[in-house]
Amino acid sequence: MLERYSLSPMRELWSLETQYEHWLQVELAVLSALEELGEVPVGTFATVKQAVHINAARIGYVEDEIKHDLLAFIRCLEEQAGEAGRFIHRGLTSSDVKDTALSLQIRDALTLVLNAAEQLKDVLLEQARQYQDLVIVGRTHGMHAEPTTLGLKFFLWYAEIMRDIRRLERAKGIISVGKLSGPVGTYSQISPNVERLACKRLELRPVRVASQILQRDRHAEVIAAIAITGTTLEKIALEIRHLSRSEVAEIEEPAPEGSSSMPHKRNPITSERICGLARILRGNLQSTLENVALWHERDMSHSSVERIVIPDSFSLIHYMLVKTTDLIAGLVVHRKNIEKNTGLTKGAIYSQILLIELIERGVSRSVAHEAIKTASQIASRDNRSLLSVLKEDPKSAKLFGESVLDEEALLNGLRITSRRIIAQEKCDE
């Protein structure tokens, strides 16, 4: 994890010390279950729990000697627990502890991500309501289309974040499982009842079936939900970047960054960073998908990948959600520029209204469309309003007669529609 792109408490969750703490939780949960089922002497769990603690330096020293991280961890626990230490890790294989502990870490990390996503959702809804009446030109293909409202832009993002939250919640359910069935998952030296009791203590579900490991489609689904959420944040940031351009200047980041050589620059650096980090999340997803297919009951090719992509993906999405929330909450809106840009085409953005008016007055759609298209080109070339060009054309002038375009009534209707859509924020899609 890069310190630059990780925030507390997510950073601490993926530390080596926290990993050891989760390993210890799993070992103690199994020991408690073994004692409850009468498979180890009474008092073993209490003795071990009281005696052991995490000594990262000692674990690292032993690992350097024996070249096995989990085994080094267990040996250090045995050293501390004395005679009772012989029952630690009974019937388990390394992946039982590592995979179950990883499920705990991912579950906790998803809780942090969901909390951050909920905060962004609330800020987006607040902005949608604040700007539900602010008319802004809509754009398709980068070109002026028809008016919309800035509130509807925020609400569109709000609705997508809601879907992201549901995806993340589903992923949390998928990964909230434990596997404590020993080598190749056959319970050869450990009872399914131990797994059931230990998982209950850890607030996990026992997996229905496993090999040596938990199957990696679960982890792929988690990273897929993260990558999709990251892409939503990229979508938001990309729009902010476009609307911040000098030629548009409708909105601006709360704290744009300057240039070392050009003092006038106000660069949307946070939005650009969010767009860049989203690419890493998608790349991490590809690696995670390739971890699903392993040799036979398991191989180790997934392990090195997961040590990088899982902590990094969680750190990045958490960072991106927090930064996007700050960005949206402090966004600067330039109302005068929005109004100016809405009028740039001198009414051409209302061409569909004029098209429908001609059709309702008996003109075929194709003829009406061609007439307005031609008039739009003339209006653009001569820097004139579309309606004035149409009124000067003998064919269309007699059809239109007096003005058929009540712009203020149209915009008020748009504002009413905007309010109605945003008022339905609790409706599911």
C-alpha positions as CSV (number, residue, x, y, z in Angstrom):
1,M,0.0,0.0,0.0
2,L,1.2,3.5,-0.8
3,E,1.0,5.8,2.2
4,R,-0.1,8.6,-0.2
5,Y,-3.3,6.8,-1.1
6,S,-4.4,5.2,2.1
7,L,-6.3,6.6,5.0
8,S,-7.0,5.6,8.6
9,P,-8.6,3.3,9.7
10,M,-8.3,1.3,6.5
11,R,-4.5,1.6,6.6
12,E,-4.3,0.0,10.0
13,L,-6.7,-2.8,9.1
14,W,-4.2,-4.2,6.5
15,S,-1.1,-3.9,8.7
16,L,0.9,-7.0,9.5
17,E,0.0,-6.7,13.2
18,T,-3.7,-6.7,12.4
19,Q,-3.2,-9.8,10.2
20,Y,-1.6,-11.6,13.1
21,E,-4.5,-10.5,15.4
22,H,-7.0,-12.1,13.0
23,W,-5.0,-15.3,12.8
24,L,-5.1,-15.4,16.6
25,Q,-8.8,-14.9,16.6
26,V,-9.2,-17.9,14.4
27,E,-6.9,-20.1,16.4
28,L,-8.6,-19.2,19.6
29,A,-12.1,-19.8,18.1
30,V,-11.1,-23.3,17.1
31,L,-9.5,-24.0,20.5
32,S,-12.7,-22.9,22.2
33,A,-14.8,-25.2,20.0
34,L,-12.5,-28.1,20.6
35,E,-12.8,-27.6,24.3
36,E,-16.6,-27.2,24.1
37,L,-16.8,-30.6,22.3
38,G,-14.5,-32.3,24.8
39,E,-11.6,-32.8,22.4
40,V,-9.0,-30.9,24.5
41,P,-8.7,-30.7,28.3
42,V,-11.0,-28.2,30.2
43,G,-9.3,-24.9,30.8
44,T,-7.0,-25.1,27.7
45,F,-8.7,-22.2,25.9
46,A,-8.5,-19.9,29.0
47,T,-4.9,-20.8,29.6
48,V,-3.9,-20.1,26.0
49,K,-5.9,-17.0,25.7
50,Q,-4.4,-15.5,28.8
51,A,-0.8,-16.5,27.9
52,V,-0.5,-15.5,24.2
53,H,0.0,-12.1,22.6
54,I,1.3,-10.8,19.3
55,N,5.0,-10.4,19.1
56,A,5.6,-9.3,15.5
57,A,9.3,-9.0,15.9
58,R,9.6,-12.6,17.3
59,I,7.4,-14.0,14.5
60,G,9.5,-12.3,11.9
61,Y,12.7,-13.7,13.4
62,V,11.3,-17.2,13.4
63,E,9.9,-16.8,9.8
64,D,13.4,-15.8,8.6
65,E,14.7,-19.0,10.0
66,I,12.0,-21.5,8.9
67,K,10.6,-19.7,5.8
68,H,6.9,-20.2,6.7
69,D,4.8,-17.3,8.1
70,L,1.9,-19.2,9.6
71,L,4.2,-21.9,11.1
72,A,6.4,-19.2,12.6
73,F,3.2,-17.6,14.1
74,I,2.1,-20.9,15.6
75,R,5.6,-21.6,17.1
76,C,5.6,-18.2,18.8
77,L,2.2,-18.9,20.3
78,E,3.4,-22.3,21.5
79,E,6.4,-20.7,23.2
80,Q,4.1,-18.4,25.1
81,A,1.4,-21.0,26.0
82,G,3.6,-23.6,27.4
83,E,2.1,-27.1,27.9
84,A,-1.3,-26.0,26.6
85,G,0.3,-24.8,23.4
86,R,0.4,-28.3,21.9
87,F,-3.3,-28.0,21.2
88,I,-3.0,-24.9,19.1
89,H,-3.7,-25.5,15.4
90,R,-5.0,-29.0,16.1
91,G,-6.3,-30.6,12.9
92,L,-5.9,-27.5,10.8
93,T,-3.9,-26.5,7.8
94,S,-2.4,-23.1,7.1
95,S,-5.2,-22.1,4.7
96,D,-7.8,-22.8,7.3
97,V,-6.4,-20.0,9.4
98,K,-5.3,-17.7,6.7
99,D,-8.4,-17.8,4.6
100,T,-10.8,-17.6,7.5
101,A,-8.8,-14.7,8.9
102,L,-8.8,-13.0,5.5
103,S,-12.6,-13.3,5.4
104,L,-12.7,-11.4,8.7
105,Q,-10.4,-8.7,7.4
106,I,-12.3,-8.3,4.1
107,R,-15.6,-8.2,6.0
108,D,-14.3,-5.5,8.3
109,A,-12.8,-3.6,5.3
110,L,-16.1,-3.8,3.5
111,T,-17.8,-2.3,6.5
112,L,-15.5,0.7,6.3
113,V,-16.1,1.0,2.5
114,L,-19.8,0.8,3.0
115,N,-19.7,3.5,5.6
116,A,-17.7,5.8,3.3
117,A,-20.1,5.0,0.4
118,E,-23.1,5.9,2.6
119,Q,-21.5,9.3,3.4
120,L,-21.0,10.0,-0.3
121,K,-24.6,8.9,-1.1
122,D,-25.9,11.4,1.5
123,V,-23.8,14.3,0.1
124,L,-24.9,13.5,-3.4
125,L,-28.6,13.6,-2.4
126,E,-28.1,16.8,-0.5
127,Q,-26.5,18.4,-3.6
128,A,-29.2,17.0,-5.8
129,R,-31.9,18.8,-3.7
130,Q,-29.9,22.0,-3.5
131,Y,-29.5,22.3,-7.2
132,Q,-32.7,20.6,-8.4
133,D,-33.9,24.0,-9.9
134,L,-30.6,25.0,-11.5
135,V,-31.0,24.6,-15.2
136,I,-27.8,23.5,-17.0
137,V,-27.3,22.5,-20.6
138,G,-27.2,18.8,-21.2
139,R,-24.6,17.4,-23.5
140,T,-24.4,14.3,-25.7
141,H,-21.3,13.4,-27.7
142,G,-19.8,16.5,-26.0
143,M,-22.3,18.7,-27.8
144,H,-25.2,20.8,-26.5
145,A,-28.3,18.7,-26.4
146,E,-31.3,19.8,-24.3
147,P,-31.5,21.5,-20.9
148,T,-31.3,19.4,-17.7
149,T,-30.7,20.5,-14.1
150,L,-27.5,20.2,-12.1
151,G,-29.6,18.5,-9.4
152,L,-30.4,15.7,-11.8
153,K,-26.7,15.2,-12.5
154,F,-26.1,14.7,-8.8
155,F,-29.1,12.5,-8.5
156,L,-27.9,10.3,-11.3
157,W,-24.7,9.7,-9.4
158,Y,-26.7,9.1,-6.2
159,A,-28.7,6.4,-7.8
160,E,-25.6,4.7,-9.1
161,I,-23.8,4.8,-5.7
162,M,-27.0,3.2,-4.3
163,R,-26.5,0.3,-6.7
164,D,-22.8,0.1,-5.8
165,I,-23.8,-0.1,-2.1
166,R,-26.1,-3.0,-2.9
167,R,-23.3,-4.7,-4.8
168,L,-20.8,-4.2,-1.9
169,E,-23.4,-5.6,0.6
170,R,-23.9,-8.7,-1.6
171,A,-20.1,-9.1,-1.7
172,K,-19.9,-8.8,2.0
173,G,-22.4,-11.7,2.4
174,I,-20.5,-13.8,-0.1
175,I,-17.2,-13.4,1.7
176,S,-18.5,-13.8,5.3
177,V,-17.6,-17.5,5.4
178,G,-15.0,-19.6,7.2
179,K,-13.2,-22.8,6.2
180,L,-11.8,-25.0,9.0
181,S,-11.9,-28.5,7.4
182,G,-8.2,-29.3,7.4
183,P,-6.0,-30.4,4.4
184,V,-7.9,-30.6,1.1
185,G,-11.1,-29.8,3.0
186,T,-12.1,-33.4,4.1
187,Y,-12.3,-33.0,7.9
188,S,-9.8,-35.8,8.2
189,Q,-8.5,-34.6,11.6
190,I,-11.1,-32.1,12.7
191,S,-14.9,-32.3,13.1
192,P,-17.4,-30.3,11.1
193,N,-18.8,-29.4,14.5
194,V,-15.6,-27.6,15.4
195,E,-15.9,-25.6,12.2
196,R,-19.5,-24.8,13.0
197,L,-18.8,-23.6,16.5
198,A,-15.7,-21.7,15.6
199,C,-17.3,-19.9,12.8
200,K,-20.3,-19.0,15.0
201,R,-17.8,-17.4,17.4
202,L,-16.3,-15.5,14.6
203,E,-19.7,-14.5,13.2
204,L,-19.0,-16.3,9.9
205,R,-20.9,-19.0,8.1
206,P,-19.2,-22.3,7.6
207,V,-18.6,-22.8,3.9
208,R,-20.7,-25.6,2.4
209,V,-17.7,-27.2,0.7
210,A,-14.0,-26.3,0.2
211,S,-10.8,-27.8,-1.0
212,Q,-7.6,-26.8,0.7
213,I,-8.8,-23.2,0.4
214,L,-11.9,-21.0,0.2
215,Q,-12.7,-20.8,-3.5
216,R,-11.5,-17.6,-5.1
217,D,-14.7,-16.7,-7.0
218,R,-15.8,-15.2,-3.7
219,H,-12.8,-12.8,-3.5
220,A,-13.2,-12.0,-7.2
221,E,-16.8,-10.9,-6.6
222,V,-15.6,-8.6,-3.8
223,I,-12.9,-7.0,-6.0
224,A,-15.4,-6.8,-8.8
225,A,-17.8,-4.8,-6.6
226,I,-14.9,-2.6,-5.6
227,A,-13.8,-2.0,-9.2
228,I,-17.3,-1.1,-10.3
229,T,-17.7,1.3,-7.4
230,G,-14.3,2.8,-8.4
231,T,-15.6,3.2,-12.0
232,T,-18.6,5.1,-10.7
233,L,-16.3,7.5,-8.9
234,E,-14.3,7.8,-12.1
235,K,-17.5,8.7,-13.9
236,I,-18.3,11.4,-11.4
237,A,-14.7,12.8,-11.5
238,L,-14.6,12.8,-15.3
239,E,-17.7,14.9,-15.5
240,I,-16.3,17.3,-13.0
241,R,-13.1,17.6,-15.1
242,H,-15.1,18.3,-18.3
243,L,-17.2,20.9,-16.6
244,S,-14.1,22.6,-15.1
245,R,-12.4,23.2,-18.4
246,S,-11.7,26.8,-19.2
247,E,-14.1,26.8,-22.1
248,V,-16.9,25.5,-19.9
249,A,-16.1,26.7,-16.4
250,E,-19.4,25.7,-14.9
251,I,-18.1,24.0,-11.8
252,E,-14.8,23.9,-10.0
253,E,-13.0,21.7,-7.4
254,P,-13.0,23.2,-3.9
255,A,-9.2,23.4,-3.9
256,P,-7.8,23.2,-7.5
257,E,-4.1,22.8,-7.8
258,G,-1.8,25.3,-9.5
259,S,1.1,24.9,-11.8
260,S,4.8,25.3,-11.1
261,S,5.3,27.2,-14.3
262,M,1.9,28.9,-15.0
263,P,0.6,30.8,-12.0
264,H,-2.9,31.2,-13.5
265,K,-3.6,27.5,-13.7
266,R,-6.4,25.9,-11.6
267,N,-6.2,22.2,-12.3
268,P,-8.8,19.6,-11.2
269,I,-6.1,17.4,-9.7
270,T,-8.3,15.5,-7.3
271,S,-10.7,14.4,-10.0
272,E,-7.8,13.4,-12.2
273,R,-6.3,11.3,-9.4
274,I,-9.6,9.5,-8.9
275,C,-9.8,8.7,-12.6
276,G,-6.3,7.3,-12.5
277,L,-6.8,5.2,-9.4
278,A,-9.9,3.6,-10.9
279,R,-7.7,2.1,-13.6
280,I,-5.7,0.3,-10.9
281,L,-8.8,-1.2,-9.4
282,R,-9.8,-2.6,-12.8
283,G,-6.4,-4.0,-13.2
284,N,-6.6,-5.6,-9.8
285,L,-9.8,-7.2,-10.8
286,Q,-8.2,-8.9,-13.7
287,S,-5.6,-10.4,-11.4
288,T,-8.2,-11.5,-9.0
289,L,-10.2,-13.3,-11.7
290,E,-7.1,-15.2,-12.7
291,N,-6.8,-16.4,-9.2
292,V,-10.0,-18.4,-9.4
293,A,-8.6,-21.3,-11.5
294,L,-5.9,-23.1,-9.5
295,W,-4.3,-26.5,-9.7
296,H,-6.3,-29.4,-8.2
297,E,-7.2,-28.7,-4.5
298,R,-4.9,-25.6,-4.5
299,D,-1.6,-24.1,-5.5
300,M,0.2,-21.0,-4.3
301,S,0.0,-18.8,-7.4
302,H,-2.9,-16.8,-5.9
303,S,-1.2,-16.0,-2.6
304,S,1.4,-13.5,-3.8
305,V,-1.2,-11.7,-5.9
306,E,-3.6,-11.3,-3.0
307,R,-1.0,-9.9,-0.7
308,I,-0.9,-6.9,-3.1
309,V,-4.3,-6.5,-4.8
310,I,-6.6,-7.1,-1.9
311,P,-5.1,-4.6,0.6
312,D,-4.4,-2.1,-2.2
313,S,-7.9,-2.3,-3.6
314,F,-9.5,-1.7,-0.3
315,S,-7.1,1.2,0.5
316,L,-7.7,2.8,-2.9
317,I,-11.5,2.5,-2.9
318,H,-11.7,3.9,0.7
319,Y,-9.4,6.8,-0.3
320,M,-11.4,7.5,-3.5
321,L,-14.7,7.5,-1.7
322,V,-13.5,9.9,1.0
323,K,-11.9,12.2,-1.6
324,T,-15.0,12.1,-3.8
325,T,-17.2,13.0,-0.9
326,D,-15.0,16.0,0.0
327,L,-15.0,17.0,-3.7
328,I,-18.8,16.9,-4.0
329,A,-19.5,18.6,-0.7
330,G,-17.2,21.5,-1.5
331,L,-17.8,21.8,-5.2
332,V,-17.9,25.4,-6.5
333,V,-20.8,26.1,-8.9
334,H,-20.5,29.1,-11.3
335,R,-24.1,30.0,-11.9
336,K,-23.4,32.8,-14.3
337,N,-21.3,30.6,-16.6
338,I,-24.0,27.9,-16.5
339,E,-26.6,30.5,-17.6
340,K,-24.3,31.8,-20.3
341,N,-23.5,28.4,-21.7
342,T,-27.2,27.4,-21.7
343,G,-27.8,30.3,-24.1
344,L,-24.8,29.7,-26.3
345,T,-26.8,28.1,-29.1
346,K,-29.4,30.8,-29.0
347,G,-32.3,28.5,-28.6
348,A,-31.1,25.5,-30.7
349,I,-31.3,23.3,-27.6
350,Y,-35.1,23.6,-27.9
351,S,-35.1,22.1,-31.5
352,Q,-37.1,19.1,-30.5
353,I,-39.9,21.3,-29.2
354,L,-40.0,23.1,-32.6
355,L,-39.8,19.7,-34.4
356,I,-42.9,18.4,-32.5
357,E,-44.7,21.6,-33.1
358,L,-44.3,21.3,-36.9
359,I,-45.4,17.6,-36.7
360,E,-48.5,18.5,-34.8
361,R,-49.3,21.1,-37.4
362,G,-49.3,18.5,-40.2
363,V,-45.7,18.4,-41.4
364,S,-44.2,15.0,-41.9
365,R,-41.5,14.2,-39.4
366,S,-38.8,13.8,-42.0
367,V,-39.6,17.1,-43.7
368,A,-39.8,18.9,-40.3
369,H,-36.6,17.4,-39.2
370,E,-34.7,18.4,-42.3
371,A,-36.1,22.0,-42.1
372,I,-35.0,22.5,-38.5
373,K,-31.7,20.8,-39.2
374,T,-31.0,23.2,-42.0
375,A,-32.2,26.2,-40.0
376,S,-29.9,25.2,-37.1
377,Q,-26.9,25.1,-39.4
378,I,-27.7,28.6,-40.7
379,A,-28.3,29.9,-37.2
380,S,-25.0,28.5,-36.0
381,R,-23.1,29.9,-39.0
382,D,-24.6,33.4,-38.7
383,N,-24.7,33.4,-34.9
384,R,-28.5,33.9,-34.8
385,S,-31.3,32.3,-32.9
386,L,-32.9,29.2,-34.4
387,L,-36.4,30.6,-34.1
388,S,-35.5,33.8,-36.0
389,V,-34.1,31.8,-38.9
390,L,-37.2,29.6,-39.0
391,K,-39.5,32.6,-39.0
392,E,-37.6,34.1,-42.0
393,D,-38.2,31.0,-44.1
394,P,-41.4,31.4,-46.0
395,K,-42.4,27.7,-45.6
396,S,-41.9,27.5,-41.9
397,A,-42.9,31.1,-41.0
398,K,-46.5,30.5,-41.9
399,L,-46.6,27.3,-39.9
400,F,-45.1,28.9,-36.8
401,G,-46.9,32.3,-36.9
402,E,-46.4,33.8,-33.5
403,S,-43.8,32.5,-31.2
404,V,-44.3,28.9,-30.2
405,L,-41.5,28.8,-27.8
406,D,-42.2,30.0,-24.2
407,E,-38.7,29.4,-22.8
408,E,-39.5,30.3,-19.2
409,A,-42.6,28.0,-19.2
410,L,-40.4,25.2,-20.6
411,L,-37.7,25.7,-17.9
412,N,-40.2,25.8,-15.1
413,G,-41.7,22.6,-16.4
414,L,-38.1,21.1,-16.4
415,R,-37.6,22.3,-12.8
416,I,-40.9,20.6,-11.7
417,T,-39.8,17.4,-13.4
418,S,-36.4,17.6,-11.7
419,R,-38.0,18.0,-8.3
420,R,-40.4,15.2,-8.8
421,I,-37.6,12.7,-9.8
422,I,-35.4,13.7,-6.9
423,A,-38.3,13.5,-4.4
424,Q,-38.5,9.8,-5.2
425,E,-35.0,9.0,-3.8
426,K,-36.3,6.1,-1.7
427,C,-37.9,4.3,-4.6
428,D,-36.0,1.2,-5.7
429,E,-35.2,0.6,-9.4
